[in-house]
Amino acid sequence: MRVVLTLCLLFVSSKLWAAFDCKVDLHAVLIYGDGTVNVLHSGRGDYTHICNLSEERLGVSPTTCALWASMLVTLKKDGKKADFYYNSTPQYNSCATLPHYSGAPAPVYIGAVN
């Protein structure tokens, strides 16, 4: 019985902390003078800080940020969806619960969705 309960708890807790992705429409891509890149997309309803073009932020290098920013601007211009992939925590586990602005985590990756 104890083993079954332990396995159930592990399964439930792993689902709560599972990684997730946001396949979303892009409404705005903002690039600030200090290098901050913010995105407004259909999965959040507020701006989310993605990365920084001037300095490493949460493990994302300025080079990766530049590539992401370019891709996001192109996806928005072409009217295509973006895919943001995140590792979840107890505080957020879906696109809607992502912190906004600078409180947001860095995505693991960003991709294009057909």
Sequence and secondary structure as in RCSB ss.txt:
>XXXX:A:sequence
MRVVLTLCLLFVSSKLWAAFDCKVDLHAVLIYGDGTVNVLHSGRGDYTHICNLSEERLGVSPTTCALWASMLVTL
KKDGKKADFYYNSTPQYNSCATLPHYSGAPAPVYIGAVN
>XXXX:A:secstr
 HHHHHHHHHHHHHHHT  EEEEE EEEEEE TTSEEEEEETTTSSEEEEEESSS BTTB HHHHHHHHHHHHHH
HHHT EEEEEE   SS  SGGG   BTTS   SEEEEE 
